[in-house]
Amino acid sequence: MSSLVGTSVEFYDFYIYATAASLVFGPLFFPASVSSMELIGAYASFGIAFIARPLGGAVFGHFGDRVGRKATLVASLLLMGASTAAIGLLPTYAVAGWLAPALLCLLRFGQGLALGGEWTGAALLALENAPKGWRARYAMFAPLGAPIGFLLANSLFLILTLTLSPEQFADWGWRVPFLLSAPLVWMGIWIRFNLVETRDFHAAISKSKPSRVPLLDIFRLHMDQVISGAFGVVACFSLYYVVTAFALGYGTSELGYTRSSFLMVELGAILFMAAGIVVASWLSDRIDPERILIFGCVGTIISGVVLAPMLGSGSLVVIFIYLAFSLWVMGFVNGPLGAWLPGLFPTRVRYSGTSVAFNIGGIIGGALTPVVSQALSQYSGLVAVGFYLAITGGLSLIAFDASARRKALGALAQSEIRYRSIFAQNHVSLCEVDLSMLWKRLEAVRAYPPAALRAYLDATPEFVNQSSRLVKFVDVNDATVLLLGRESEQEVLGSIDRFLPAHSELVEAIILGMCSGDDRVEMEARLLRSPGNEVIVIFVIAFPEDKDAFDRVACAMIDVTQREQAKEALMAAQDELARVGRVATVGAISASIAHEVNQPIGAVVMSAQACMRWLQANPPDIKAASTAAERAIKHSMRASEIIQRTREQVRGTKRRLESVDLRNIVTEVLGLLDRELITASTRVITDFSISDPVVLADRVEMQQVVANLITNGLHAMGGMPVDQRDLSISMAAVEPDMVRLQVRDHGTGIAPENLAKLFNPFFTTKNEGMGIGLAICKTIVESHGGSLTARNHDDGGAIFEIVMPLSVEEQQDLPQAAAQGA
């Protein structure tokens, strides 16, 4: 807001002079026998401000870069207001003679000084506070002050010309706009006193001290930017003053239109300039300020071409269309300037650089334009004026194009500097190789299909060997020199074949990638650091889209030697681990067999001893001996089946599943363990509350499980009194398709700390135990789709619980069985 208000007031002050010069200053201050000469004199005084503007830009720029934007903007506005108000108090030539035009030129010089620092300061005030992506739209408020100031100035003159007679206007009416500047200036000063410095300026002075003489730094370090900026704004000034000041004077003096009618036309057309500034600034943030300014220059040239037929048409409608189009174009050569011109200079000297360039361009395009245009129209006609306008548009077009090229070249140079810095300092091996000679050699085989080309390369290894000599290192960083075991860059530069071991596939992969149109090749390769010393790398080469750029192709090499060595060591360790695993498996199988077979073999021995005793009795008890022998045979068969099942598990043989009644399994196991039960003085209590507990299982494996649980129960009650050695076995339905088998002893129970690891392999609480029985039982039950758990009973002892699915045939009877179990 401060930027907009301040520039609007200053441009109001500036433009009331331009309007007054076109309407009354000629006869009042520069009387002559010919009216056109009076107008030329008035326009000449108008141009004095443009001579003063560079000086004002230098002065205000110096303090703007050293002291800050705020104080400078207040001073410029104050100077403009004082000069403008003083003009309203001047005597005319008829009263004071030559002193009147001298004082007028002096005060006009003061206006130029003030405006020389105003536009730049207002633009920087907005630009340097703009968020990202809004720079042009913020900076447009300084250019928007021009059409607003024009509207204020010319609206006031229009009102005065409509309400006053020509004599009254010439006598005192022209002074009113100048005197009204005073309250407007005070309002602008009040607003600017509440400003704070811009973020960019604070950041710049916090990093380094302000330049002692910014103007000197500008001409010493940034002369190219000054020239580009000055010529870039020429079209803006020339177009504006041709279609406002010159057109107004030409329309009222040469075409004979009244002041009020032509001012109304210009006031309507100036709205197009304001709209053009807004649109152009919005596009600048979306595209680029330079491109929008170039479009504006093209429009300026078009405006020059059509100036003569449209301005000289004699029709106010045609003239309005011309003025509206030209001022719309003016928005495109003016609006983006606030973002483009300051961007040419660093923050430390931005105020000075922008002011000098803007005001030098103002001299070239603004100070001379009304005078030159009036002289050309008088002596050569409007065509010459249009030609002059087109030339100024062409000058700015060249300046913007040169600036864009310089910016592109600067960005390219910065990119190259960053690339070289990254290239040289990177710890990753980076290099550039020349593939241009190889590309020429491949001309005869480029059209081959990939399979045919690969076959050709495999069949002609000498072609690959010769091609490898054409791949050359042209630039390498220090990491590459270190990777290849050399001491300097010069030892690495040259053909790559020096670093390739025999039968390397690297060059062949590069050839296939180039001929196939791939964008890159990435592969693991081996390179020679020295004879017999290889390094393993991930080799990456990126091919350019432009085939003429094969002379410098970027590539990278990542040393993975240690990784590959670690991988080989890992594979060796894995092989050793697998061997150890096989040994451990054999040990586990042996332990399993020993544990499971130990019980039936012990029973066989006991039965055989009993048989011997019965046979040695006098007389021999043949029947008892036969019973003992039959029992030994059963235990031997059971041991054989256990061994057979274990072998099948090791080989992965499928289980022999069948429908098994768990009650029969329990009865068979109790019969097999009859001797152990008698020896342990244990009473077995069974409770089978389910009628048909048939499961699909391996009979022998289920016998192993039940036998293990019963045996563990006998051992758990070994230290208990004989009258408490009860072993309970119960069976019940727990779900519609599940059966539960519980084995409960009345021993000491399971220690709480052992419950979680009870089923771990090789965990045991017995001095002579192996700790593998329960682990095997759990594995068997789970392989049949069931579960095996253990817990302590509230009344003492432990409970082992098996839950298994019933076979499909029995599930239909379960609701009744479950009810019975409940």
Helices and strands as residue ranges (DSSP letters): H 2-20, I 21-25, H 26-29, H 35-66, H 69-87, H 93-96, H 99-127, H 135-139, H 141-163, H 166-168, I 169-173, H 175-179, H 181-192, H 199-207, H 214-221, H 223-232, H 234-241, I 242-246, H 247-253, H 259-286, H 289-311, H 316-334, H 337-340, G 342-344, G 347-349, H 350-362, I 363-367, H 369-379, H 382-425, E 429-434, H 436-441, G 442-444, H 450-459, H 461-468, E 472-476, H 478-483, H 489-492, E 494-495, G 496-499, H 506-516, E 520-530, E 533-542, G 547-549, E 553-559, H 561-616, H 622-651, E 658-661, H 662-672, H 674-679, E 683-688, E 694-697, H 699-716, G 722-724, E 726-735, E 738-744, G 752-754, H 773-783, E 787-792, E 798-805, H 808-811, H 814-821
